[in-house]
Amino acid sequence: MMSLENLGFSDDVLFNTWATSNMSIKALLKQPADVFLLKAFNAKQEKYTFSEHKELAQAMQANIAKPSRQVRLQSLQVLSRFQVLKYSESTEEVSENYKDQPCPCIKAMLDFETYEISFETEKNKELELQRLEVIVNSGLMPREYLEMLYHFLVGCLWIKFTPIFDAVANCIAAVIKKADEELQLRIVE
């Protein structure tokens, strides 16, 4: 399939109008890692739910484990338009501050990916990973986000920036430790 972006039309107003109006979930699901399609899809401002758009969420989850930063970033932008899930119920005593509150997992992953890779932003990237690790260790992260976070962390291993590897490894360990048996088996396949 020939991409109109390759023909030099990506900045054209008419092209952007065409791409926005003709972009559908079905088209994106056929080629979920196509950065051009992801950008066109992100031009739409629709909201989604995990229950109604499970295939789209799974495709984006697979994308955030890929080596391309642009694919990960655009996929996280799609995921950020999904209804934010609330913290899970816990059997442990938890602060009232977390009950019925939205879990900022996708926002933290998007913030991490948005920061450019440099020694100036190294601390920001590490702080986002530590924030995610704390949420995982609290046992309050929704199961859907736990699996998504694992895929995101696998994608982080493609980043050739050694200073963040320890934080990524610690977060992966926390995810595996908190995952139920079924999820553990699925993520280590």
N, C-alpha and C positions, 0 to 999 in steps of 0.2 A: 504494500500500500504506500503510495507516494504521499509524503507529508507536505501540506501547503507551507509549513514553516520552512522546509528545505528549499522552497521556491522563492523565499524572500518576502512572504506575505505576513509574517508574524506580527509586525508592527502596524500594519494597515488597519484603519478603523473598521472598514467593511469586513475584513477577515475576522477581527475580534468579535464583531457583532454576529457573524455567521457561526463562529466556533462556540460562542456562548449560547446561542439559541438552539444549536443542533447537538449540543453535548448531552449525552444521556448516560445513565448508570450502565445500561447494557453495553454501550460502546466502550466505556471505561473498563468494564469487566473482561472484555475481549483482549485488551492490551493494558493491564493495570500498571505496568512499569514504564509506560510511554510518558516522558516528562511533558511533552506538548499537550497530550490529552489531559494529564493531571492539572496543568496550568489552566487550560480551558475550563475544566470542571470546577476549579477553584474560583473562577470568575463568577460562577453562580453563587447566590447567597442563600441557598436552601439549607434547612436544618434536617437532620436525620436521627433515627432511633436505632438502637442495636437490634431490637426485636423485628422491625420492619425491613431493615437493610443489612441483614446479617452477612450476605455475600460480599457486599461492598466493604464492610468492616474487616472481613477475613482477607480480602484482597489487599487492603491497605496495611493490614497487620503483616502480611507476607512481604510487602514492599519495604517496611521499615527495617527489615533484616538484610536488605540488599546493600551492595558496596557503594552505590551512587548516592552522594549527599543530596543532590537535587531530587532524586526519587524519594528519599527518606523525608526530606523537608516538605515536598508537595503532598506526600501521603499523610504526614502529620497534620498538615493544614486541612485536609479532607476530614481526618478523624476529629479535629477540633470543632467541627461543625455538627458532630453527633451530640445528642443529649448527654450532659455530664451526669455520670452515675454518682450516687451518694456513697459515702463510706458504708462498708458492710457492718452488720450487727456483730458484736463480739461477745464471747462468753466471759471475757475478762472485764475487770472494772476499767471503764474508759471515761475520760473527761466528757462532761456534758457538751463541751465545745465542738465535739466531732459528730454528735448525734444529728442525723438528718442534714448534714452538711455535704456539699459537693466535694468529691475527691479530685484534687488538682493534678492527677497523674498525666493526662494528655498535655495539659498546659506546660508542665515541667519538662516533658520530653520535647515539646515544640520549642520551648525557650532554650534548651540545651542545643538543639540542632540549629537554631537561629544564630547563636553566637559563632562567629568565625573562629577558626582554629589558629590560635596564637598564644604566646606566653602571656600576653596581656589579659586574655580571656580564659586562661587555664583555670583560675580559681572559680570563675562563674560556672564553668562546665562542671567542675568537681562539686560545687555547692548544689547544683541541680541533681546530680547523681546521689549525693548524700541525702538530699531531701526525699528522693524517691526511695532510698534504702530505709529511711526512718518510717515512711508510710508503710512499706512492706513489712518491716519488723513489728509494727503496731498491730498487725493482723487485721487491719480495717480495710485494706485495699480490696475492691470488688474483684471477683475471680476473673471477669472479662479483662480487666486491666492488668492483672497479674501475668496472664499469658501474653498480652500485648507488650508489656514491659520486657518480658524475656526476649521477644523478637527484636525489640528496639535495642536491647543491650548487645545482642548478637551483631546487629548493624553497627554498633559503636566499636566493635572489635575491628572493623574495616578501616577505622580512622587511624591513620599513621601518626599518632601523637602519643608517645609513651607516657607522659605525665598523667593521663587519665586512666590508664590500664588498671591500676590497683583499685580505683573507685568503681570501675566497670565490673571487675572480678568480685569485689565485695557485694555489689548489688545483685549480681547473678547468683551468688551463694545464698543471699537472703531470699531471693525469689524461689529457688529450689527448696530451701528449708521450709518456707511457708506454704508451698503448693501442696494440694492434696495428692494422693497417690495417683489418681487418674491423670492429673495435669503433669505431674512429674514424669510419668511414662511418655506422655505425648510430647513434652518439650525436649526430652533427651533422645527421641527417635532420630 
